Amino acid sequence: MIPTPESFELPETLAYRLKNRLLGPPLTTDQLANERLGRVAALGVLAPDCISSSAYGTEEMLTELIPFFGAAAFALVVPVTLAILGVLFFVTLSYREVIAAYTKAGGSYVVTRDNFGLKWAQVAAVALLIDYTVTVAVQCTAGTEALTSVVPSLTPYTVPITVGVIVVMCFGNLRGIREGAKVFALPTYLFIGALAATIVAGYVRVALGDVHTLGRHAGMVSFGGHSGLLAFAAVLAILKSFANGGSSLTGLEAISNGVSTFRTPEARNARRTLVVMSCVLGFLVLGVTLLAHWSHATPYVTQSPTVVAQIAQWVWGSQGPGRVLADLVVAATMLILFTGGNTSFNGFPYLASFVAEDSFLPRQLTRRGHRLAFSNGIIVLAVVGIALVVGTNANLNSLVALYAIGVFTGFTLAGAGMVKHHRTQRESGWKWRQVINGFAAGLSASVVVIFVVVKFKHGAWLVAVAGPLLYLLLIRLNRQYRAEAAELEVGAAQACEAPILRRHAVIVLVERLDLATARAIQYGRTLVPDDLRAVHLVVDSRRARVLEERWGQLGLARFPLDLVECPDRRLGRAVLELAADAVADGGTELTLLLPRRGYNSRWARLLHDRTADRISSVVGQIPHVNATLVPFDLSRRVRTSPAPVSADASRHDGPAPGRPLRTVTGTRAVGTTPIKDLTWRRRAKVAGRITSVRVQPRAGVASLECVLTDDTGGLLLVFQGRRRVPGLSPGTRLVAEGMVGQRDRRLAIVNPVYELIAGPDDDV
């Protein structure tokens, strides 16, 4: 077995224990496949942004039409809605083609990157990143307005409520994908059921002839008196209404961006979910518009009560059980509007990870966190969304002006990219598919132009300015990454093969004589250097004399202490000169050991500087000089128990909490032996997961060595004379059989018979 001493008590930090308490135990990477979503859950998680826009799309259209056309606006809103649904139809067809061609991740970023190159892809990235960010603010603000429609006394607390909802959504997503599905899927289906029932009941009421219009009340948007439809101002008002209503289509790309979150077959499940989502959205938007047309529900200046709240009371009544049903509709609307922002918490981190993998965003955005979610992207989105809410004082009209430009730009690039894809691949039916994607791209481009022109003064200018600046920032980050990569990669192979210098010197920098310094000297001795020196940089002559006296009193004469003057107190410069002098002969490799004292409490950290870190960052300027920090943490040292290391010590070489490793091979593990029970020189069959792989040269022959781990310990598998075995990589699950021997004091099986069960990312 590969031992991990059980006698060590390995402490966990307070921050990690708190994270476990708040987010739950960490998920291992092999559980990623089990965090995939089925169609029902995916519709609940990925569709709220798109479907919930039916709650305010009609209201935003009427807000532009009523002040100009007056009562005629209730007739005009129907054809405007039909035009928007026409766009929805063609964009849905376009994205079905996207998902069919890009079966792992098919947002406009990936499509544009593959067909037009990385620089054009950053246009899509900027557009979608802005849209996802604004989506959080818009959806949560609209949800707060639905809440104040029922409880008007909460209106003064709109901003705190909205911010609180964003924080809760951030927390839910940090717990992981499946946790997000549990939290956010229910409001989606509750809203669909409540609003669909209201629409059907409204149709029945109209069919029975029970039609009356709602009266005018103080605080409603003022009615205009224009009747002409051909005047420029009238056309502009209709275009503004179309632009506002176009916000109903935001979130449509979320499914193509999140194809990888679906269970297999990913593409087929994603396409079906997209069609269902579009049909539901079309039914709800048209239904709300028709009911507003018949009831004359009018938006309020304060945006509360909402048009949907007025329609619900018009259909169900405002007294007794009817009022309860109407309030239920508003409550469901509030919930889905709040959770509509959750679509961004799924889409934004995935998109940011794609962009970061291409080195256009910080690479920290590619890392999965404690619960397999892209935690850094989730946190960034929450912070920016909160900033937008606070900056606009949670005003929906101000936020809608920033809305939808980004997503329709993405629609345009995705459609255009698919046109090129079809022309390049020429798959079956490519000409017809090219027409679909091309028409959708042209239609989306025209919507972008309409948005920019009619909404420029109302906030679109901000997107027009911020978009190019963000694009230039992404290009600048990529240039920096490429420059760093070129500097690090050039000559790397030659450096690895360069001759080893004949002499190795070690210098331990000594500030004071304590356990940290003693540990650094002890470590320096293990390096077996040709020359081991302790050096104190003299900043304070009195302290230097005290140190020298203590050094002699403790009998450390065999480790000479050099006192080097540093009159200008520039420690970094003094160390540079010291190192340069040590390697001046051209044949010496120098290791600088810097004791670093770690402190448990933040208060203690404030009382001490980080001199060792600063010095280590300086000395790398000189070739053949290497700085090594030797940490010594006070009050948090790993304690050892007096008990000797037992044979079962290797059980700690197992998985992170939450999943025994032997279970990952399923029924194939039946009849296998736990690794802790293996016996030397006995044939055995074991099952587990590969946790490390390396090529080890021995006697001139390279062999592949893998560590196989189950929930009881670890075992070395050796494939002699082979540098690579297809399918074997960290995370691979397999069953192996062979004679148990030893290698480097470890139990090992040489050239085992094995059966691959699953790859690192495969579901079992």
Secondary structure, DSSP 8 states (H G I E B T S, - for coil): -----TTEE----HHHHHHHHHH-S---GGGTGGG-B-HHHHHHHHSHHHHHGGGTHHHHHHHHHHHHHGGGHHHHHHHHHHHHHHHHHHHHHHHHHHHHH-SS--SHHHHHHHHH-HHHHHHHHHHHHHHHHHHHHHHHHHHHHHHHHH-GGGGGGHHHHHHHHHHHHHHHHHT-HHHHHHHHHHHHHHHHHHHHHHHHHHHHHHHTT--------TTB--------SSSHHHHHHHHHHHHHHGGGGTTTTHHHHTGGGB-SSHHHHHHHHHHHHHHHHHHHHHHHHHHHHHHT---BTT--S-HHHHHHHHHH-SSHHHHHHHHHHHHHHHHHHHHHTHHHHHHHHHHHHHHHHTTSS-GGGG---TTSS-HHHHHHHHHHHHHHHHHTTT-HHHHHTTSSHHHHHHHHHHHHHHHHHHHHH--TTHHHHHHHHHHHHHHHHHHHHHHHHHTIIIIIHHHHHHHHHHHHHHHHHHHHHHHHHHHHHTTHHHHHHS---SEEEEEEE-SS-SHHHHHHHHHHHHT--SEEEEEEEESSHHHHHHHHHHHHHTT-TTS-EEEEE-TT--HHHHHHHHHHHHTTTSSEEEEEEEEEEE-SSHHHHHTS--HHHHHHHHHTTSTTEEEEEEEEETT---EE-SS---GGGGGGGS--TT--GGGGGGGGGTT---GGG--TTSEEEEEEEEEEEEEEEETTEEEEEEEEE-SS-EEEEEETT-S--TT-STT-EEEEEEEEEEETTEEEEES-EEEEEE-TT---
